[in-house]
Amino acid sequence: MRAVVVGAGIGGLAAAVSLCRAGHEVTLVEQTARFAEVGAGIQLAPNATRVLRRLGLLDAVAAQAARPSGMSFRAWSDGAEICRYALGRAAEDAFGAPYLLLHRSDLHRVLADAVPAGSVRLNTLAVGIDQDGESAHVTTANGERLRADLVVAADGIRSAARQWLFGADEAVFSKTAAYRALLPAAEVADLGLPELAAWLGPGRHFVHYWVRRGELLNVVAVVEAAEAAREESWTARAEPAEQLRAFEGWDDRVIEVLERAGRMLRYGIHTRTPLTRWSIGRVTLLGDSAHAMVPFQAQGAAQAILDAAVLGDVLAGATPAEVPEALDRYARRRLATATSVQAGSARQGEQFHLPDGPEALARNARMAAHAAQNAFPPFATAWAADVLDERTGS
């Protein structure tokens, strides 16, 4: 069959690879003129790295990654450890796949290299999707009309395809924004930072971890924010020292990292309202276009990769006439789980940002009690799910 995938982000590339592995001819259209090294860190839990192994890409991805031995949660004011969970070999033994930390562009490059030569069409903007009983079509800005047996809309959080399918529906500002930066390891080597840590405080939290084999420190400082900070951009810069004012009074190591980061990038964090369906006929959504979520369980990229795996699975051996039913099965296997993770990520952010006092103390006690009895965090239940098991999510 012929498939057109709209959008060459992590989800779109993973979908293209998965569909090619399933034996289909894929054209991937992307509006940017070239792939650039944009974005910052991505955490890939075992539910995603298990899929990458089945696609034959795990070794290439792991070669670019850092492998943390643990995950630490800390108090904002003095850095006291609230609890610690195991990762590393313990997580790989328990879940059958590793927990990896990557630069987004490194993951993007591995996926792009796995798409057959000639399948990716850059500088090609999709301006419309339509379909009839026999096929679907993507119309480009230059008037070209691409025919396919199915169309996968992986066009991100600002998805135009979602509106074409389901009507007016805008991305929702989460009332949080993130400052982010990448620092060379040598610039922070003297600070003795934990390899993967989240520092929790009133109305904000601070996350850091190593990427690119430990060569870079990825820093994400999240704050509750007003409408003025809603811009969603890979490249928008914060005002000088803005992040220092936001984290005034925090542990010295947090302040030191923010000072050494200099002027940071800032982006407003957006989500999408959950849908009750992802597909109409021969056209379906995937990744952020379907279920964009706040990043507080580090599952955004993972869930897009899982979407791609199931999409390829339901379409393996399918004929053009079977596409609509196969896309319905794809949504049945993925929609409820992705929506649940989306909601869980939002709740996690609320817990991270509790004000000082009884609520924060109770949260810390719950976290410590859970860690005393469990090697892995509560949200690790998602890591065990094998999306290519028909029983999962069906």
N, C-alpha and C positions, 0 to 999 in steps of 0.2 A: 504494500500500500504506500501511498504518498502522504506524508505529514508535513504541515508547515507549523513551526514553532515560532511564536512572536516574543522576542526578548532574549538576549544572550547573557543574562545574569547567571547566578549559581543554579537556580531552578531551571531556567531555559536550557542551559548547557547540559545539565544532568538529564533532562527530558530527552534532548536530542541523542545523547549517548545511549540511554535506555531504549529508545525506540529503534535506533540503529542495531543494537544488540538483539532486539526482537525481530530483526529481519526487514525493517521498513526503510523506505527512502525518505530522507528528511531534508527539508530546507529550513534553515534558521535565519530569520531576519532580525536585524539589530539596527536601531536608528543612529548609534554613534559611528563615527568614521573609523575608529580604531579602538582596540582594547587598551586601556590605560591602567596604571597601577594605582587604583583608587580604593578607598575603604581602609579598614584597619584589621583588628583581630577577629577571628571566628573560633568558637569552641565547637568541636565535633564530638558528640557523645557516641557511645557504642552503637546506638540504633542507626546512626548515619554511617559510621565507618564500616559496619557490617555490610551495608549496601555497596559501599565503594569497593570492598573486597570482592563481592560478587560481580561487579562491573570490571574487575581486573585493574582497578586504579589505586588500591590502598597502598601498595608499596611506593608508588610515585608520590602520593600525598604525604605519607608518613616520612619520606625522606626530606620534606620541607618543614616538618612540624617539630614542636616541642612536646614532650611527654611528661606531664606533671605527675609527681608521686602522690600528691594530695591536694585538697581544697580546704582553705582556711576561712572561717568567718570571724571577724574581729569588731571590737567596739570602737566607735569613732574617735573618742576623746583621748584614749591612751594606748590603743592598739592591743588591748588584752584579748586573747583568743577566746571566743565564745564556744567554738567547737571546731573540730577538724574531721574531714572524711577522707577515706582512702581513694586513690585513683591508681595510676601506674599498673604494675603487674596484677595487683589485687582486683582492679576493675576488669582488666582484660581476661583474667581467669574466670571471674564471675559472669561476665556478659558475652564472652567469646569474641570480643573486638576491642581495640584500644580507645582511650580518650585522648584526643589530639587537640593541640592549640596551633592555629595557623594564621598567617597573614591572608586576608581574603584574596589578594591577587595571586598568591601561590596556588590556592585551591582552584581559582578561576582558570589559571594557566593549564593545570593538569587536565581539567575538564575540556577546555578548548582544544587542547592537543589530541584529545580522544575522539573528537568529532571528525568525520571523514573530510578530507581535503575537498574544497569546493562546495561544501554544504552550507557554510556560513556566508551570508550576504550582509556586509556592513554598509553603513550609510544608506539604509533602506528603512524608511518610516512607513509603518502600517497605518492607514487612515480609515480602514473599514473592513468589516468581516460580514459576509453573508453566506447563505447556504440554501440548497434546495434538497429534494429527496435523494439526489444522486451524489452530491459533492458539496464541498465548502470552498469559499474563495476568500483570499486576502487581497485587498486593494492597497497598493503602495502610493506614496506621494507623487511619484512620477507617472501614475496612471496605469501601471502594470497590474495585471490581475492573475494571481497565483492560484491555481486549482489544486485541491487536495482532497483526500478521503477523510481527513480530520485536521482540525486546527487546535493547537495548544496555546493558550494565551498565558504566557509567563512574563507579562509586561510590568510587573512590579506593583509597588504600593499605590502608585498613581494610575493604575490600569485603566486605559481607555476601553479595552475589550470588555471589561466587567460592566461598564456603563452601556456598551452596545448590546450586551446580552440581557442585562437585568435592570436597565434604567438608571436614572440619576442617583449617584451614590458616591459621596466624597470620602477621602481619607479623614480619620478622626484624630485630632491632636490629643495626645494622652496627658497633657498638662505636665509633661516632663521633657527635659532636654538633656543632652549629653555633651560634655566637653571630651575631646579625645585627642590623643597624641601617640606617637611612636618615638621612643628614646633608645639610642644605641646602648647596649648592655654596659659598655665601659663607663657611661655617664652616670650610672646608678649602682655600680658594683659595690660601692662602699656602704650602701644603706642596709644591706642584709635583709632584703625584702623576701617575703614568702613567694614561692613560685607561682601560685594562683590563690588570690585572696579577694574577698569582698569585705569592705569596712562599712558597717551599718550605722546610720545616724539619723537625727530628726530631719525629715523632709529631703534626704539625699543619701546616696551611697557611692562608694569609690571602689573600682575594680581594677586589678592589674594582673597581667600574666605575660609570660615569655612567648614569643612567636619566632618563626624562621630559625628553628634549631637553637633557640636561646640567644640569638644575636640581637633581638629587639625586645623592648618592654612595651607591651600594648597597655595603654592607660585609658580608662573610661570613667568619667566623673559625672554622675547623674544627679540632677536637681529637679525638684518640683518648680515649674516655671509658668510664667504668665504668657499671654498671647504674643507678646513681643518676641518670644524666643521660639516661635512655632516653625520657623523656616526649616524645611527638610532638605538638606544639602550635604553632599560629600565634601564640599570645599569652602563653605562659609566660615569665616574666622570670627572668633570672639574678640571682644575689646581687650586690650592689654590688661593683664592681671585680673580679669573678670572672674576667672576660676578661683583665684586666691581669696577674693572677697566672699565668694560663695562657700568656701570651706574654711573660713577663718575660725581658729580655735580647735581645729582637728589635730590629731596626733602629728608630731613633728615629721615623721616619715612621709605622711601624706602631703603635708605642706612642702617638704623638700622636693618631692617628685613633681608637684605642680609648678614650683618655681623653676626647676630645671627644664620643664617642658616648654617654658616660654609662652608665646602666644599660641593658644590651642584652637582647633576647629570646634565648631558647635553646631549641633543639628537638633531640631525638634523631633521627638519620637512620636510617630503616628501609628495607628492601627486601622483595621477595617472592621466594620460591623459583620458579625457572623452571618453566613448565608445558609439557607436550607437546601440549596442545590448548587452545583458548580457547572453543570453541563446543560446545554440545549442542543439536541440533535447531534451534530458532528463537531461541535465546538465546546471546549472545556477550559476551565481555569486551573492554574497550578501555582504553588508557592505564595508569595506575598499578594498576588492579585486575588487569591482565594481567601487567605487567612493571615494577613499581616498582623504581627503581634509585637508587644513590647519585649525587649530582649532579656528579661530578668530570670529566665530559666535556660538561656543560651540555646534555644531550640529553633530559631527562625530558619537558618540555613539547613539544619538537620531535617526539619519537617518538609522543606521543599525537595530535598534529596529523596526522602521517603515517598513523596508524591510521585516523583519521577520513576522510582522503582516499581511502584504498583501500576502506574500507567503502562509501562512497558510489559508488565506481567499480564495484565488483562487483554492487551492487544497482541500478544504473541500468538501467531497462528490465526488471527481473526481475518475475516474477509471484509471488504468495504461495506457490505450490507449489514454486518454485525457491529459496526462501530458505535451507533447510538446506545445499544444495550451494553457494550463493553465499557463505555464511558459512565454509564449509570453504575456499573459494578465498581469502577474506580472510585467514584464518589462514596458509595456505600462502605467501601473499605477504608476510606481516609477521612471523610468529612467529620465524623463524630470525634475521632481521636485528635485531629488537628484543632478542632474547636475547643476541646477540653484542654489541650496544652495552651492554647491562646488565653483561655480564662485563668488557668493556673499561673501563667506568667504575670498576668495583671495582679492577681492576689499576692504573688511573691513580692512585687514592687510595693504594695501596701504594707506588707510585713517589714520589708527592709526600712521603710521610712517612718516607723512609729515614733512618736515624740518620747523624749526622755521621761522616765517615771514608771508607774506600775505596768503599763502595757509593754514597754520595751523590756523591762525586767522579766515579765512573764514569757515574752517571746524568747529571750535568751535562755531562760530555764528550759523551755520546751525543746529548743535546738540542742542544748547540751544533753538533755535526757535522751533525745532520739539518737544522738551520736554515740552515747554510751552503750546503746543496745544494737546499733546498726553501723555497718562499715560505710554505707553509702547514704546520700541525702534522700529525703522523702520523694523528691521528683525523679529519682533514679528508676522508679517503676517504669517510666517511659523508655528507659535504655534497654530493657529486656525484650521489648516487643519486636518480633520478627515480621516485618510487613509483607514478606514474601511467603509467609505461611497463610494459606487460604482461611484458616480459622481465625486469624487476627483481624479484628474489625469487620468481619463479614456479617 
